[in-house]
Amino acid sequence: MRGSDGRGSWGASRPGVWAVKHVIAPVHRWIYRRTGGRVLSRNILLLTTRGRKTGQAHTTPVFFLRDGSRVVVCNVKPASEPTNPWVLNMRADPTATVRIGSDVISCAARELHGTDVDRYWPELVALWPAYAKHYERSGERAIFVLEPRGCDD
């Protein structure tokens, strides 16, 4: 969602961050699962990681980009929030499952750095403008490329 300035200010506001985390994401996850990703899912996948402490599966709706057979996902830490658990989970165990529509894909995750981040950053900000505001405030972002297991693309 974009704010009145067109740069995603609502999504970068404290109430916006709370609403995304506690209302929008759970509702989106529920709708996605029940409709097979046919409703409210453009450029959003369901990312499932294993909890680094509990070992339990955790599923989060996340914006994504395609790069061939790979997908690219991003989290930018809002200044007022702790790091998103899926980022910490993927750093601890770089395996994940993604659901794009009705397709479920087991992936190996690799965190990007340097020029690889620069390559995807403009597209990610275009997808969710609040990323830019959050990054301005916190200076913290995590971008991962997810490669289907067994794929050499």
DSSP file (Angstrom, degrees, kcal/mol; ACC not computed):
  #  RESIDUE AA STRUCTURE BP1 BP2  ACC     N-H-->O    O-->H-N    N-H-->O    O-->H-N    TCO  KAPPA ALPHA  PHI   PSI    X-CA   Y-CA   Z-CA
    1    1 A M              0   0    0      0, 0.0    10,-0.6     0, 0.0     2,-0.4   0.000 360.0 360.0 360.0 139.9    0.0    0.0    0.0
    2    2 A R        -     0   0    0      8,-0.1     2,-0.0     6,-0.1   126,-0.0  -0.808 360.0-133.5-105.2 144.8    1.3    3.4   -0.8
    3    3 A G    >   -     0   0    0     -2,-0.4     3,-2.0     1,-0.1     5,-0.3  -0.174  42.3 -85.5 -81.2-177.8    0.9    6.5    1.3
    4    4 A S  T 3  S+     0   0    0      1,-0.3    -1,-0.1     2,-0.1    -2,-0.0   0.726 129.0  59.2 -65.3 -20.9   -0.2    9.9    0.1
    5    5 A D  T 3  S-     0   0    0      1,-0.0    -1,-0.3     0, 0.0    -3,-0.0   0.502 109.6-123.9 -85.5  -2.0    3.4   10.7   -0.9
    6    6 A G  S <  S+     0   0    0     -3,-2.0    -2,-0.1     1,-0.1    -1,-0.0   0.514  88.9  97.7  77.2   4.0    3.4    7.6   -3.2
    7    7 A R  S    S-     0   0    0    123,-0.0   126,-0.3   121,-0.0   125,-0.1   0.144 104.1 -94.7-114.1  19.7    6.5    6.2   -1.5
    8    8 A G     >  +     0   0    0     -5,-0.3     4,-1.0   124,-0.1     5,-0.1   0.842  66.8 155.0  79.3  32.6    4.8    3.7    0.8
    9    9 A S  H  >  +     0   0    0      1,-0.2     4,-0.5     2,-0.2     3,-0.2   0.862  69.9  54.7 -66.3 -35.0    4.7    5.9    3.9
   10   10 A W  H >4 S+     0   0    0      1,-0.2     3,-1.4     2,-0.2     6,-0.4   0.951 108.9  47.8 -62.6 -46.6    1.7    4.1    5.4
   11   11 A G  H 34 S+     0   0    0    -10,-0.6    -1,-0.2     1,-0.3    -2,-0.2   0.704 113.0  49.9 -66.0 -19.4    3.6    0.7    5.3
   12   12 A A  H 3< S+     0   0    0     -4,-1.0    -1,-0.3    -3,-0.2    -2,-0.2   0.434  92.8  97.3 -97.5  -1.3    6.6    2.4    6.8
   13   13 A S  S <X S-     0   0    0     -3,-1.4     4,-2.8    -4,-0.5     5,-0.2  -0.475  86.4-113.2 -84.5 159.7    4.7    4.0    9.7
   14   14 A R  H  > S+     0   0    0      1,-0.2     4,-2.3     2,-0.2     5,-0.2   0.924 119.4  46.2 -58.4 -46.5    4.6    2.4   13.1
   15   15 A P  H  > S+     0   0    0      0, 0.0     4,-2.7     0, 0.0    -1,-0.2   0.887 112.9  51.7 -64.0 -35.4    0.8    1.7   12.8
   16   16 A G  H  > S+     0   0    0     -6,-0.4     4,-2.6     2,-0.2    -2,-0.2   0.919 109.1  48.8 -65.1 -43.8    1.4    0.3    9.3
   17   17 A V  H  X S+     0   0    0     -4,-2.8     4,-2.4     2,-0.2    -1,-0.2   0.924 113.5  47.8 -60.9 -44.9    4.1   -2.0   10.5
   18   18 A W  H  X S+     0   0    0     -4,-2.3     4,-3.0    -5,-0.2     5,-0.4   0.934 112.5  48.7 -61.7 -46.3    1.9   -3.2   13.3
   19   19 A A  H  X>S+     0   0    0     -4,-2.7     5,-2.8     1,-0.2     4,-2.2   0.902 112.0  48.3 -62.7 -42.4   -1.1   -3.7   11.0
   20   20 A V  I  <>S+     0   0    0     -4,-2.6     5,-2.7     3,-0.2    -1,-0.2   0.940 117.5  42.2 -62.0 -46.3    1.0   -5.7    8.5
   21   21 A K  I  <5S+     0   0    0     -4,-2.4    -2,-0.2    -5,-0.2    -1,-0.2   0.907 127.6  26.5 -68.1 -44.4    2.5   -7.9   11.2
   22   22 A H  I  <5S+     0   0    0     -4,-3.0    -3,-0.2    -5,-0.2    -2,-0.2   0.650 136.1  13.8-101.2 -17.4   -0.7   -8.6   13.2
   23   23 A V  I  X5S+     0   0    0     -4,-2.2     4,-2.1    -5,-0.4     5,-0.3   0.704 122.8  43.0-122.2 -59.1   -3.6   -8.2   10.8
   24   24 A I  I  ><S+     0   0    0     -5,-2.8     4,-3.1     1,-0.2     5,-0.2   0.931 113.5  48.6 -65.2 -48.9   -2.7   -8.2    7.2
   25   25 A A  H  ><S+     0   0    0     -5,-2.7     4,-2.8    -6,-0.3     5,-0.2   0.938 114.0  45.1 -61.2 -49.0   -0.1  -11.0    7.1
   26   26 A P  H  > S+     0   0    0      0, 0.0     4,-2.1     0, 0.0    -1,-0.2   0.918 117.2  45.2 -62.4 -40.3   -2.3  -13.5    9.1
   27   27 A V  H  X S+     0   0    0     -4,-2.1     4,-2.8     2,-0.2     5,-0.2   0.923 113.9  49.7 -66.5 -42.8   -5.3  -12.7    7.0
   28   28 A H  H  X S+     0   0    0     -4,-3.1     4,-3.1    -5,-0.3     5,-0.2   0.925 109.8  50.7 -61.4 -44.6   -3.3  -12.8    3.8
   29   29 A R  H  X S+     0   0    0     -4,-2.8     4,-2.3    -5,-0.2    -1,-0.2   0.918 112.2  47.9 -58.5 -44.5   -1.8  -16.2    4.7
   30   30 A W  H  X S+     0   0    0     -4,-2.1     4,-2.0    -5,-0.2    -2,-0.2   0.933 114.8  44.3 -63.0 -48.2   -5.3  -17.6    5.5
   31   31 A I  H  X S+     0   0    0     -4,-2.8     4,-1.9     2,-0.2     6,-0.3   0.915 111.9  53.7 -63.6 -43.3   -6.8  -16.3    2.2
   32   32 A Y  H  X>S+     0   0    0     -4,-3.1     5,-1.9    -5,-0.2     4,-0.8   0.936 110.8  45.7 -57.1 -49.1   -3.7  -17.5    0.2
   33   33 A R  H  <5S+     0   0    0     -4,-2.3     3,-0.4     1,-0.2    -1,-0.2   0.888 114.6  47.3 -63.4 -40.0   -4.1  -21.0    1.5
   34   34 A R  H  <5S+     0   0    0     -4,-2.0    -1,-0.2     1,-0.2    -2,-0.2   0.745 119.1  38.3 -76.8 -23.1   -7.8  -21.2    1.0
   35   35 A T  H ><5S-     0   0    0     -4,-1.9     3,-1.0    -3,-0.2    -1,-0.2   0.374 107.6-115.5-107.8   4.1   -7.7  -19.8   -2.6
   36   36 A G  T 3<5S-     0   0    0     -4,-0.8    -3,-0.2    -3,-0.4    -4,-0.1   0.802  73.8 -59.8  65.8  26.7   -4.6  -21.5   -3.8
   37   37 A G  T 3 <S+     0   0    0     -5,-1.9    -1,-0.2    -6,-0.3     4,-0.2   0.602 110.0 120.4  79.3  10.8   -3.0  -18.1   -4.2
   38   38 A R    <   +     0   0    0     -3,-1.0     2,-0.4    -6,-0.3    -2,-0.1   0.664  66.8  55.9 -81.9 -15.6   -5.5  -16.9   -6.7
   39   39 A V  S    S-     0   0    0     -8,-0.2    -4,-0.1     1,-0.1    -2,-0.1  -0.953 120.8  -8.4-120.8 136.4   -6.7  -14.0   -4.5
   40   40 A L  S    S+     0   0    0     -2,-0.4    -1,-0.1     1,-0.1    -8,-0.1   0.754  99.8 111.0  58.3  29.5   -4.4  -11.2   -3.1
   41   41 A S    >   +     0   0    0     -4,-0.2     3,-2.3    -3,-0.1     2,-0.2   0.335  25.4 139.3-121.8  10.6   -1.3  -12.9   -4.2
   42   42 A R  T 3  S-     0   0    0      1,-0.3     3,-0.1    -4,-0.1    -4,-0.0  -0.398  91.6  -8.4 -61.1 122.3    0.3  -10.9   -7.0
   43   43 A N  T 3  S+     0   0    0     -2,-0.2    21,-2.0     1,-0.2     2,-0.4   0.710 114.4 111.7  61.2  23.8    4.1  -10.9   -6.3
   44   44 A I  E <   +A   63   0A   0     -3,-2.3    57,-0.3    19,-0.2     2,-0.3  -0.991  41.7 179.7-126.3 136.6    3.5  -12.6   -2.9
   45   45 A L  E     -A   62   0A   0     17,-2.6    17,-2.5    -2,-0.4     2,-0.6  -0.806  33.2-111.5-121.8 167.6    4.5  -16.1   -1.9
   46   46 A L  E     -AB  61  99A   0     53,-2.2    53,-2.1    -2,-0.3     2,-0.5  -0.926  32.6-159.7-100.6 120.1    4.2  -18.0    1.3
   47   47 A L  E     -AB  60  98A   0     13,-3.0    13,-2.5    -2,-0.6     2,-0.5  -0.881   4.5-165.9-103.5 123.1    7.6  -18.6    2.7
   48   48 A T  E     +AB  59  97A   0     49,-3.1    49,-2.2    -2,-0.5     2,-0.3  -0.949  12.6 171.1-114.1 122.6    8.0  -21.5    5.2
   49   49 A T  E     -A   58   0A   0      9,-2.4     9,-2.8    -2,-0.5     2,-0.5  -0.800  35.3-110.0-120.3 164.2   11.1  -21.6    7.4
   50   50 A R  E     -A   57   0A   0     45,-0.4     7,-0.2    43,-0.3    43,-0.1  -0.850  38.9-109.8 -97.6 129.6   12.1  -23.8   10.3
   51   51 A G     >  -     0   0    0      5,-3.4     4,-1.8    -2,-0.5    35,-0.1  -0.344  18.3-143.0 -59.6 129.1   12.2  -22.0   13.7
   52   52 A R  T  4 S+     0   0    0     33,-0.2    -1,-0.2     1,-0.2    -2,-0.0   0.751  99.0  29.9 -67.9 -24.0   15.8  -21.8   14.8
   53   53 A K  T  4 S+     0   0    0      3,-0.1    -1,-0.2     0, 0.0    -2,-0.1   0.807 132.7  28.9-100.6 -41.5   14.8  -22.4   18.5
   54   54 A T  T  4 S-     0   0    0      2,-0.1    -2,-0.2     1,-0.0     3,-0.1   0.725  86.1-135.9 -95.6 -24.7   11.7  -24.5   18.2
   55   55 A G     <  +     0   0    0     -4,-1.8     2,-0.1     1,-0.3    -3,-0.1   0.458  60.1 136.8  77.1  -0.1   12.2  -26.5   15.0
   56   56 A Q        -     0   0    0     -6,-0.1    -5,-3.4     1,-0.1    -1,-0.3  -0.473  61.6-106.5 -79.8 150.6    8.6  -25.7   14.1
   57   57 A A  E     -A   50   0A   0     -7,-0.2     2,-0.4    -2,-0.1    -7,-0.2  -0.587  34.5-168.0 -75.7 136.5    7.5  -24.6   10.6
   58   58 A H  E     -A   49   0A   0     -9,-2.8    -9,-2.4    -2,-0.3     2,-0.5  -0.997   3.4-158.7-128.1 130.9    6.6  -20.9   10.3
   59   59 A T  E     +A   48   0A   0     -2,-0.4   -11,-0.2   -11,-0.2   -30,-0.1  -0.938  12.8 175.3-118.3 131.3    4.9  -19.5    7.3
   60   60 A T  E     -A   47   0A   0    -13,-2.5   -13,-3.0    -2,-0.5     2,-0.4  -0.994  32.3-121.8-133.8 134.7    5.0  -15.8    6.3
   61   61 A P  E     +A   46   0A   0      0, 0.0     2,-0.4     0, 0.0   -15,-0.2  -0.653  41.4 177.7 -73.9 133.0    3.6  -14.0    3.2
   62   62 A V  E     -A   45   0A   0    -17,-2.5   -17,-2.6    -2,-0.4     2,-0.1  -0.997  32.0-114.8-140.1 138.8    6.5  -12.2    1.5
   63   63 A F  E     -A   44   0A   0     -2,-0.4    11,-0.6   -19,-0.2     2,-0.3  -0.420  42.8-173.1 -64.7 149.2    6.9  -10.1   -1.6
   64   64 A F  E     -C   73   0A   0    -21,-2.0     2,-0.3     9,-0.1     9,-0.2  -0.983  23.3-148.9-146.8 159.0    9.1  -11.8   -4.2
   65   65 A L  E     -C   72   0A   0      7,-1.9     7,-2.5    -2,-0.3     2,-0.4  -0.912  22.9-128.5-118.1 150.1   10.8  -11.3   -7.6
   66   66 A R  E     +C   71   0A   0     -2,-0.3     2,-0.2     5,-0.2     5,-0.2  -0.815  22.8 177.2 -97.1 142.3   11.5  -14.0  -10.1
   67   67 A D  E >   -C   70   0A   0      3,-2.5     3,-1.9    -2,-0.4     2,-0.3  -0.730  67.9 -63.6-140.4  88.2   15.0  -14.4  -11.6
   68   68 A G  T 3  S-     0   0    0      1,-0.3    -1,-0.2    -2,-0.2    85,-0.0  -0.549 117.5 -18.3  65.6-128.2   14.8  -17.4  -13.9
   69   69 A S  T 3  S+     0   0    0     -2,-0.3    -1,-0.3    -3,-0.1     2,-0.1   0.559 126.8  87.6 -84.0  -8.1   13.9  -20.4  -11.7
   70   70 A R  E <   -C   67   0A   0     -3,-1.9    -3,-2.5    77,-0.1     2,-0.4  -0.466  64.6-148.8 -87.4 159.8   15.0  -18.6   -8.6
   71   71 A V  E     -CD  66 146A   0     75,-1.9    75,-3.5    -5,-0.2     2,-0.5  -0.966   6.1-147.2-125.2 149.9   13.0  -16.2   -6.4
   72   72 A V  E     -CD  65 145A   0     -7,-2.5    -7,-1.9    -2,-0.4     2,-0.3  -0.963  16.4-175.6-118.1 129.1   14.3  -13.3   -4.5
   73   73 A V  E     -CD  64 144A   0     71,-2.4    71,-2.7    -2,-0.5     2,-0.3  -0.897   3.4-164.8-125.0 155.3   12.8  -12.2   -1.2
   74   74 A C  E     - D   0 143A   0    -11,-0.6     2,-0.4    -2,-0.3   -11,-0.2  -0.978  13.6-172.2-141.2 147.4   13.6   -9.3    1.1
   75   75 A N  E     - D   0 142A   0     67,-2.3    67,-2.8    -2,-0.3     2,-0.5  -0.972   6.5-167.0-137.6 128.5   13.0   -8.0    4.6
   76   76 A V  E     - D   0 141A   0     -2,-0.4    65,-0.2    65,-0.2    59,-0.1  -0.972  26.4-126.2-114.1 122.8   13.9   -4.5    5.7
   77   77 A K        -     0   0    0     63,-1.4    63,-0.4    -2,-0.5    61,-0.2  -0.511  18.2-131.0 -72.0 119.7   13.9   -4.1    9.4
   78   78 A P    >   -     0   0    0      0, 0.0     3,-1.9     0, 0.0    56,-0.1  -0.455  22.7-119.3 -63.7 144.7   11.7   -1.3   10.6
   79   79 A A  T 3  S+     0   0    0      1,-0.3    -2,-0.1    55,-0.1    55,-0.0   0.797 112.2  48.8 -57.8 -30.3   13.7    0.9   13.1
   80   80 A S  T 3  S+     0   0    0      2,-0.1    -1,-0.3     0, 0.0    -3,-0.0   0.377 105.5  70.3 -92.5   4.7   11.1    0.2   15.8
   81   81 A E  S <  S-     0   0    0     -3,-1.9     3,-0.1     1,-0.0     2,-0.1  -0.822  79.3-112.5-123.2 156.5   11.0   -3.6   15.4
   82   82 A P        -     0   0    0      0, 0.0    -2,-0.1     0, 0.0     2,-0.0  -0.373  58.7 -72.6 -74.4 167.3   13.3   -6.6   16.0
   83   83 A T        -     0   0    0      1,-0.1     5,-0.0    -6,-0.1    -7,-0.0  -0.370  61.6 -97.1 -60.6 138.7   14.6   -8.5   13.0
   84   84 A N    >>  -     0   0    0      1,-0.1     4,-1.5    -3,-0.1     3,-1.1  -0.336  28.8-128.7 -59.8 133.7   11.9  -10.6   11.4
   85   85 A P  H 3> S+     0   0    0      0, 0.0     4,-2.9     0, 0.0     5,-0.2   0.824 104.8  62.1 -56.8 -33.4   12.0  -14.2   12.6
   86   86 A W  H 3> S+     0   0    0      1,-0.2     4,-2.3     2,-0.2     5,-0.2   0.864 103.1  51.4 -63.9 -31.2   12.0  -15.7    9.1
   87   87 A V  H <> S+     0   0    0     -3,-1.1     4,-2.1     2,-0.2    -1,-0.2   0.951 112.5  44.5 -66.5 -48.9   15.3  -13.9    8.4
   88   88 A L  H  X S+     0   0    0     -4,-1.5     4,-1.8     1,-0.2    -2,-0.2   0.889 113.6  51.6 -62.5 -39.7   16.9  -15.3   11.5
   89   89 A N  H  X S+     0   0    0     -4,-2.9     4,-2.4     1,-0.2    -1,-0.2   0.919 110.4  47.5 -63.5 -43.6   15.5  -18.7   10.8
   90   90 A M  H  < S+     0   0    0     -4,-2.3    -1,-0.2     1,-0.2    -2,-0.2   0.841 109.4  53.5 -70.3 -32.2   16.9  -18.7    7.3
   91   91 A R  H  < S+     0   0    0     -4,-2.1    -1,-0.2     1,-0.2    -2,-0.2   0.880 113.8  43.3 -65.9 -36.1   20.3  -17.6    8.4
   92   92 A A  H  < S+     0   0    0     -4,-1.8    -2,-0.2     1,-0.3    -1,-0.2   0.841 133.9  17.0 -77.0 -34.3   20.3  -20.5   10.9
   93   93 A D  S  < S-     0   0    0     -4,-2.4     2,-2.1    -5,-0.1   -43,-0.3  -0.838  72.3-156.2-141.8  97.3   19.0  -23.1    8.4
   94   94 A P        +     0   0    0      0, 0.0    15,-3.1     0, 0.0     2,-0.4  -0.077  62.1 100.2 -76.4  43.2   19.2  -22.0    4.8
   95   95 A T  E     + E   0 108A   0     -2,-2.1   -45,-0.4    13,-0.2     2,-0.3  -0.945  44.3 162.7-121.2 149.5   16.4  -24.2    3.6
   96   96 A A  E     - E   0 107A   0     11,-2.1    11,-3.4    -2,-0.4     2,-0.4  -0.979  31.4-132.3-156.1 162.7   12.9  -23.0    2.9
   97   97 A T  E     -BE  48 106A   0    -49,-2.2   -49,-3.1    -2,-0.3     2,-0.4  -0.985  22.4-163.1-119.3 135.5    9.7  -24.0    1.2
   98   98 A V  E     -BE  47 105A   0      7,-2.7     7,-3.0    -2,-0.4     2,-0.5  -0.935   7.9-156.9-118.3 144.3    7.9  -21.5   -1.0
   99   99 A R  E     +BE  46 104A   0    -53,-2.1   -53,-2.2    -2,-0.4     2,-0.6  -0.975  11.7 178.9-118.5 117.2    4.3  -21.7   -2.2
  100  100 A I  E >  S- E   0 103A   0      3,-2.3     3,-2.0    -2,-0.5     2,-0.4  -0.954  70.8 -45.5-117.9 108.6    3.6  -19.6   -5.3
  101  101 A G  T 3  S-     0   0    0     -2,-0.6   -65,-0.1   -57,-0.3   -63,-0.1  -0.564 124.2 -25.9  64.4-124.6    0.0  -20.1   -6.2
  102  102 A S  T 3  S+     0   0    0     -2,-0.4     2,-0.4   -65,-0.1    -1,-0.3   0.464 116.3 104.3 -98.0  -2.3   -0.6  -23.9   -5.9
  103  103 A D  E <   -E  100   0A   0     -3,-2.0    -3,-2.3   -67,-0.1     2,-0.5  -0.669  53.0-163.7 -82.9 129.7    3.1  -24.8   -6.5
  104  104 A V  E     -E   99   0A   0     -2,-0.4     2,-0.4    -5,-0.2    -5,-0.2  -0.969  11.5-174.7-114.7 124.3    5.1  -25.8   -3.5
  105  105 A I  E     -E   98   0A   0     -7,-3.0    -7,-2.7    -2,-0.5     2,-0.4  -0.973  21.8-139.9-128.4 128.5    8.9  -25.7   -4.0
  106  106 A S  E     -E   97   0A   0     -2,-0.4    43,-2.6    -9,-0.2     2,-0.3  -0.742  35.4-174.5 -84.1 130.9   11.7  -26.8   -1.7
  107  107 A C  E     -EF  96 148A   0    -11,-3.4   -11,-2.1    -2,-0.4     2,-0.5  -0.886  31.3-133.9-131.7 156.1   14.6  -24.3   -1.9
  108  108 A A  E     -EF  95 147A   0     39,-2.7    39,-2.8    -2,-0.3     2,-0.3  -0.935  32.4-144.3-102.8 131.8   18.1  -23.6   -0.8
  109  109 A A  E     - F   0 146A   0    -15,-3.1     2,-0.4    -2,-0.5    37,-0.2  -0.750  17.4-175.7-102.7 144.3   18.5  -20.0    0.4
  110  110 A R  E     - F   0 145A   0     35,-2.0    35,-2.6    -2,-0.3     2,-0.2  -0.976  23.2-132.1-138.0 123.7   21.5  -17.8    0.0
  111  111 A E  E     - F   0 144A   0     -2,-0.4    33,-0.3    33,-0.2     2,-0.2  -0.551  25.6-134.8 -75.8 138.2   21.8  -14.3    1.5
  112  112 A L        +     0   0    0     31,-3.5    31,-0.5    -2,-0.2     2,-0.3  -0.633  24.6 178.6 -95.6 151.6   23.0  -11.7   -0.9
  113  113 A H    >   -     0   0    0     -2,-0.2     3,-1.5    29,-0.1     4,-0.3  -0.937  45.8  -6.7-142.1 162.5   25.6   -9.0   -0.3
  114  114 A G  T >> S+     0   0    0     -2,-0.3     4,-1.9     1,-0.3     3,-0.8  -0.183 127.3   4.0  58.6-130.5   27.3   -6.2   -2.2
  115  115 A T  H 3> S+     0   0    0      1,-0.3     4,-1.8     2,-0.2    -1,-0.3   0.770 127.2  63.0 -64.7 -26.2   26.6   -5.9   -5.9
  116  116 A D  H <> S+     0   0    0     -3,-1.5     4,-1.1     2,-0.2    -1,-0.3   0.899 105.8  46.2 -63.9 -38.6   24.1   -8.7   -5.7
  117  117 A V  H X> S+     0   0    0     -3,-0.8     4,-2.4    -4,-0.3     3,-0.6   0.933 110.2  53.2 -65.8 -46.0   21.9   -6.6   -3.4
  118  118 A D  H 3< S+     0   0    0     -4,-1.9    -2,-0.2     1,-0.2    -1,-0.2   0.824 103.2  59.5 -58.5 -32.5   22.4   -3.5   -5.6
  119  119 A R  H 3< S+     0   0    0     -4,-1.8     4,-0.3     1,-0.2    -1,-0.2   0.889 117.7  27.7 -63.8 -40.9   21.1   -5.6   -8.6
  120  120 A Y  H <X S+     0   0    0     -4,-1.1     4,-2.2    -3,-0.6     3,-0.4   0.681  97.6  87.7 -97.5 -20.3   17.7   -6.4   -7.0
  121  121 A W  H  X S+     0   0    0     -4,-2.4     4,-2.5     1,-0.2     5,-0.2   0.874  87.0  50.5 -54.2 -48.1   17.2   -3.4   -4.7
  122  122 A P  H  > S+     0   0    0      0, 0.0     4,-1.9     0, 0.0    -1,-0.2   0.901 113.0  47.0 -59.3 -39.3   15.5   -1.1   -7.2
  123  123 A E  H  > S+     0   0    0     -3,-0.4     4,-1.7    -4,-0.3    -2,-0.2   0.881 111.6  50.9 -68.5 -37.4   13.0   -3.8   -8.2
  124  124 A L  H  X S+     0   0    0     -4,-2.2     4,-2.1     2,-0.2     7,-0.2   0.906 110.4  48.7 -66.4 -41.4   12.2   -4.6   -4.6
  125  125 A V  H  < S+     0   0    0     -4,-2.5    -1,-0.2     1,-0.2    -2,-0.2   0.879 109.4  53.1 -66.2 -37.3   11.6   -1.0   -3.7
  126  126 A A  H  < S+     0   0    0     -4,-1.9    -1,-0.2    -5,-0.2    -2,-0.2   0.864 110.1  49.3 -63.9 -34.3    9.3   -0.7   -6.8
  127  127 A L  H  < S+     0   0    0     -4,-1.7    -2,-0.2     1,-0.3    -1,-0.2   0.895 133.6   9.3 -71.0 -42.4    7.4   -3.7   -5.5
  128  128 A W    ><  -     0   0    0     -4,-2.1     3,-2.4    -5,-0.1     4,-0.3  -0.780  67.3-166.8-142.1  91.4    7.0   -2.4   -1.9
  129  129 A P  T >> S+     0   0    0      0, 0.0     3,-1.1     0, 0.0     4,-0.9   0.713  81.4  75.0 -56.2 -23.9    8.0    1.3   -1.6
  130  130 A A  H 3> S+     0   0    0      1,-0.2     4,-2.7     2,-0.2     5,-0.3   0.771  80.2  73.8 -61.5 -24.0    8.0    1.0    2.3
  131  131 A Y  H <> S+     0   0    0     -3,-2.4     4,-2.6     1,-0.2    -1,-0.2   0.918  94.6  51.2 -53.0 -43.9   11.3   -0.9    2.0
  132  132 A A  H <> S+     0   0    0     -3,-1.1     4,-2.4    -4,-0.3    -1,-0.2   0.920 110.7  46.9 -62.9 -45.1   13.1    2.3    1.1
  133  133 A K  H  X S+     0   0    0     -4,-0.9     4,-1.8  -126,-0.3    -1,-0.2   0.934 113.5  48.3 -62.6 -46.5   11.7    4.2    4.1
  134  134 A H  H  X S+     0   0    0     -4,-2.7     4,-2.9     1,-0.2     5,-0.5   0.920 112.1  49.2 -60.5 -43.0   12.5    1.4    6.5
  135  135 A Y  H  X S+     0   0    0     -4,-2.6     4,-1.9    -5,-0.3    -1,-0.2   0.889 107.4  55.0 -66.0 -38.6   16.1    1.1    5.1
  136  136 A E  H  < S+     0   0    0     -4,-2.4    -1,-0.2    -5,-0.2    -2,-0.2   0.893 116.6  38.4 -56.7 -39.9   16.6    4.9    5.5
  137  137 A R  H  < S+     0   0    0     -4,-1.8    -2,-0.2    -5,-0.2    -1,-0.2   0.868 131.6  21.6 -83.2 -38.9   15.6    4.6    9.1
  138  138 A S  H  < S-     0   0    0     -4,-2.9    -3,-0.2   -61,-0.2    -2,-0.2   0.753  78.9-143.7-104.6 -28.0   17.3    1.4   10.2
  139  139 A G     <  +     0   0    0     -4,-1.9     2,-0.5    -5,-0.5    -4,-0.1   0.638  63.8 118.3  70.6  13.0   20.0    0.7    7.7
  140  140 A E        +     0   0    0    -63,-0.4   -63,-1.4    -6,-0.3     2,-0.3  -0.953  29.6 150.5-121.0 125.5   19.2   -3.0    8.0
  141  141 A R  E     -D   76   0A   0     -2,-0.5     2,-0.4   -65,-0.2   -65,-0.2  -0.989  24.7-157.5-146.6 152.8   18.0   -5.2    5.1
  142  142 A A  E     -D   75   0A   0    -67,-2.8   -67,-2.3    -2,-0.3     2,-0.4  -0.993  10.2-175.7-133.7 124.9   18.3   -8.9    4.2
  143  143 A I  E     -D   74   0A   0    -31,-0.5   -31,-3.5    -2,-0.4     2,-0.4  -0.985   6.3-173.8-124.5 129.7   17.9  -10.1    0.7
  144  144 A F  E     -DF  73 111A   0    -71,-2.7   -71,-2.4    -2,-0.4     2,-0.5  -0.934  18.6-146.1-123.4 144.1   17.9  -13.8   -0.2
  145  145 A V  E     -DF  72 110A   0    -35,-2.6   -35,-2.0    -2,-0.4     2,-0.6  -0.939  17.6-154.4-103.7 134.2   17.9  -15.7   -3.4
  146  146 A L  E     -DF  71 109A   0    -75,-3.5   -75,-1.9    -2,-0.5   -37,-0.2  -0.941   8.1-166.2-112.6 120.2   16.0  -19.0   -3.2
  147  147 A E  E     - F   0 108A   0    -39,-2.8   -39,-2.7    -2,-0.6   -77,-0.1  -0.906  27.5-112.9-109.9 128.7   17.0  -21.7   -5.6
  148  148 A P  E >   - F   0 107A   0      0, 0.0     3,-1.8     0, 0.0   -41,-0.3  -0.310  45.0-100.5 -54.9 136.7   14.8  -24.8   -6.1
  149  149 A R  T 3  S+     0   0    0    -43,-2.6   -43,-0.1     1,-0.3     3,-0.1  -0.379 108.4  21.2 -63.0 135.5   16.7  -27.8   -4.9
  150  150 A G  T 3  S+     0   0    0      1,-0.3     2,-0.5    -3,-0.1    -1,-0.3   0.530  95.9 123.6  84.6   7.6   18.3  -29.8   -7.6
  151  151 A C    <   -     0   0    0     -3,-1.8    -1,-0.3     1,-0.1    -4,-0.0  -0.879  39.0-175.6-106.0 131.4   18.3  -26.8  -10.0
  152  152 A D              0   0    0     -2,-0.5    -1,-0.1     1,-0.2    -3,-0.0   0.291 360.0 360.0-104.1   8.6   21.5  -25.5  -11.6
  153  153 A D              0   0    0    -84,-0.0    -1,-0.2   -85,-0.0   -83,-0.1   0.489 360.0 360.0 -60.8 360.0   20.0  -22.5  -13.3
